Amino acid sequence: MNKQAVRHAVWDALEERGIARFPFPPHERIPNFAGADEARDRLVETPEWTAAETVKANPDAPQLPVRRAALRAGKTVYVAQPRLRDPDPFLRLDPAAIDDVDAATTVSGIAEHGVPTAPEDVAEIDLVVSGSVAVRTNGTRIGKGEGYSDLEWAVLRELDAVDDDTAVATTVHELQVVDEAPSPVENADRLPEPDRHDVPLDLVVTPERTIRRGSDAERPAGVDWDTLDEERLDEIPVLAERAPGIDR
């Protein structure tokens, strides 16, 4: 079973079982789910959350409660701009400068209140919160298929803003944990293995439980330039500027 088949099995199950929440449909996106607030509550109880001063979070709907909790706890939040298309591809939300947390943490609010930031100006990240379509209990994550989350990690890893000690978490519904019941995915023992650029999760947090990674999977040490073609580089200024052996 390939990654796209896993995605569709999860998207279909969330929709058919009434678990998906706005925006609809859940397909082709990081799906929002009933219980996102409860998953947030479990995440904020972890020592990784308590210790974090700086959080990088994805901009998708199911992690909206996480972004709000981070700002209310006085944590600086970084969110990547869509598809890393801006030369300053990260937006910084400073809790000391934001009066209306609810407004500042929506997709449009992040764009309005976030300060565009170049990768080299991103502070050291203590906790990364990634959106997921499907996960395994060993920390394997499947996103929506565009690869930007892993590219964001790779760029920041090149600059030592993240490293092997940076905690990586996701919040998902139990149905998205596809190697355990009540998984909507058949033949879960034959799920695809992670690619070399995939970033493993330390914490998988659902409304019911917190799962800690049970494998020693390595994290990417930087950008895997061999996997990026000219078209991809041209689309992402921060990569085009840093690509080895290319004069632009």
C-alpha positions in Angstrom: 0.0 0.0 0.0 1.5 3.4 -1.0 1.2 6.7 0.9 -1.6 8.1 -1.3 -3.7 5.0 -0.6 -3.2 5.5 3.1 -4.1 9.1 2.8 -7.4 8.4 1.0 -8.3 5.6 3.5 -7.9 8.1 6.4 -9.7 11.0 4.6 -12.6 8.7 3.7 -12.9 7.3 7.2 -12.9 10.7 8.9 -15.6 11.9 6.5 -17.8 8.8 6.5 -17.7 8.5 10.3 -18.5 12.1 11.0 -15.2 12.9 12.6 -14.0 15.5 10.1 -14.6 19.1 11.0 -14.4 22.3 9.0 -12.9 22.9 6.5 -14.6 20.3 4.3 -14.0 18.0 2.6 -11.1 16.6 4.6 -9.4 15.3 1.5 -6.2 16.8 0.0 -5.4 18.7 3.3 -4.3 18.1 6.8 -7.7 17.1 8.1 -9.4 18.8 11.0 -11.1 16.4 13.5 -13.4 16.2 16.4 -11.3 16.2 19.5 -8.6 18.6 18.4 -9.0 20.6 21.6 -8.7 17.5 23.7 -5.5 16.5 21.8 -4.2 20.0 22.5 -4.9 19.6 26.2 -2.9 16.4 26.3 0.0 18.0 24.4 0.3 20.9 26.9 0.6 18.4 29.7 3.8 16.9 28.3 7.3 18.0 29.6 8.3 18.8 26.0 5.6 21.5 25.9 6.4 22.8 29.3 10.1 23.2 28.5 9.6 24.8 25.1 10.0 28.6 24.8 9.9 28.6 21.0 7.4 26.5 18.9 7.2 26.0 15.2 3.7 25.0 14.2 1.9 24.2 11.0 -0.9 26.6 9.9 -3.6 24.0 9.4 -7.0 24.0 11.2 -6.5 21.0 13.6 -3.4 22.7 15.1 -5.2 26.0 15.6 -5.8 25.1 19.3 -2.1 24.4 19.7 -1.0 27.7 18.2 -3.4 29.6 20.5 -2.2 27.6 23.6 1.4 28.4 22.7 0.9 32.2 22.5 -1.2 32.2 25.6 1.6 30.4 27.4 4.0 33.1 26.3 5.8 31.0 23.7 7.1 32.5 20.5 5.5 30.8 17.5 6.9 30.4 14.0 4.7 29.4 11.1 6.0 28.7 7.5 4.5 30.8 4.7 2.6 28.7 2.1 4.9 26.6 0.0 7.9 28.6 1.3 7.4 30.9 -1.6 8.6 34.1 0.1 12.3 34.9 0.5 11.5 35.3 4.2 9.5 32.1 4.5 8.7 32.0 8.2 6.3 34.2 10.1 7.1 35.0 13.7 4.3 35.5 16.2 5.6 37.3 19.3 3.2 36.8 22.3 4.3 40.2 23.8 3.2 42.0 20.7 -0.2 40.3 20.2 -3.4 41.5 21.9 -5.9 39.2 20.2 -4.6 35.7 20.2 -7.7 34.2 18.6 -7.4 36.5 15.6 -3.6 36.3 15.2 -3.6 32.5 15.0 -6.0 31.9 12.1 -4.6 31.4 8.7 -5.4 35.0 7.7 -4.4 36.3 11.1 -0.9 34.7 10.9 -0.3 36.5 7.7 -1.4 39.8 9.2 0.3 39.6 12.6 3.3 37.5 11.8 6.7 39.1 11.1 8.3 37.7 8.0 11.6 36.1 9.0 14.5 34.7 7.0 15.7 31.2 8.0 18.9 32.5 9.5 17.0 34.8 11.8 14.7 32.0 13.2 15.5 31.5 16.9 16.4 28.0 18.1 13.2 25.9 18.0 12.4 23.8 21.1 9.2 22.1 19.8 8.0 21.4 16.3 4.3 20.6 15.9 3.5 19.1 12.5 0.1 18.4 10.9 -0.5 14.8 9.8 -2.8 12.8 7.7 -1.7 9.5 9.0 0.9 8.3 11.6 2.3 5.1 13.1 3.1 4.4 16.7 6.8 4.3 15.8 6.7 8.0 14.8 6.4 7.6 11.1 4.3 10.5 9.7 2.4 10.8 6.4 1.5 14.4 5.5 -0.7 15.6 2.6 2.0 14.8 0.1 3.6 18.1 -0.8 6.7 17.6 1.3 6.9 21.2 2.6 7.0 20.2 6.3 10.1 18.1 5.8 11.7 20.8 3.7 11.1 23.4 6.4 12.9 21.1 8.9 15.7 20.5 6.4 16.3 24.3 5.9 16.2 25.0 9.6 18.5 22.0 10.3 21.1 23.4 7.9 21.2 26.5 10.1 21.1 24.6 13.5 17.7 26.1 14.4 16.6 22.5 14.9 18.6 19.4 15.7 18.3 15.9 17.2 17.2 17.3 20.5 14.3 19.3 19.1 11.0 17.7 20.1 8.7 16.9 17.2 5.0 16.3 17.9 1.6 16.0 16.1 -2.0 16.1 17.2 -4.4 13.6 15.4 -7.5 11.6 15.9 -7.2 7.9 16.9 -8.3 6.9 13.4 -5.2 8.5 12.0 -3.0 6.1 14.0 -3.0 3.6 11.2 -1.1 0.7 12.6 -3.5 0.1 15.5 -7.2 -0.4 15.8 -9.5 1.3 14.9 -7.3 1.9 11.8 -9.2 2.4 8.5 -6.1 1.1 6.6 -6.0 -2.6 5.6 -2.7 -4.5 5.7 -1.3 -2.0 8.2 1.8 -4.3 8.6 2.7 -3.4 5.0 2.6 0.4 5.3 5.3 2.2 3.4 8.6 2.9 5.2 9.7 6.5 5.7 11.8 8.2 3.0 15.2 9.5 3.9 14.0 13.1 4.1 11.0 12.3 6.4 11.2 13.7 9.9 10.1 11.1 12.6 7.8 12.2 15.4 8.7 12.0 19.0 5.1 12.4 20.2 1.8 11.4 18.7 -1.0 13.0 20.7 -4.6 12.0 20.3 -7.7 13.0 22.4 -7.2 9.7 24.3 -3.5 9.2 24.7 0.1 10.4 24.2 2.3 7.9 22.2 6.1 8.2 22.4 8.2 7.1 19.5 9.3 3.5 19.8 12.1 3.5 17.2 15.5 5.0 16.7 14.8 6.5 13.3 17.4 9.1 12.3 16.4 12.7 11.4 17.6 14.4 8.2 20.8 16.3 8.8 19.8 19.0 6.2 18.5 19.4 2.7 18.7 16.4 0.5 19.7 18.3 -2.6 19.6 15.2 -4.8 15.8 14.9 -4.5 15.2 18.5 -5.7 14.9 19.3 -9.4 15.3 22.7 -11.1 11.6 23.4 -11.0 11.3 22.8 -7.3 14.3 25.1 -6.7 12.8 27.8 -8.8 9.6 27.7 -6.8 11.3 28.1 -3.4 13.7 31.1 -3.2 15.2 30.0 0.1 16.4 26.8 -1.6 17.5 28.4 -4.8 19.7 30.8 -2.9 21.4 27.9 -1.0 21.6 25.1 -3.6 25.2 24.0 -3.9 26.9 24.3 -7.3 24.2 26.6 -8.8 24.9 30.2 -9.7 21.7 32.2 -9.5 
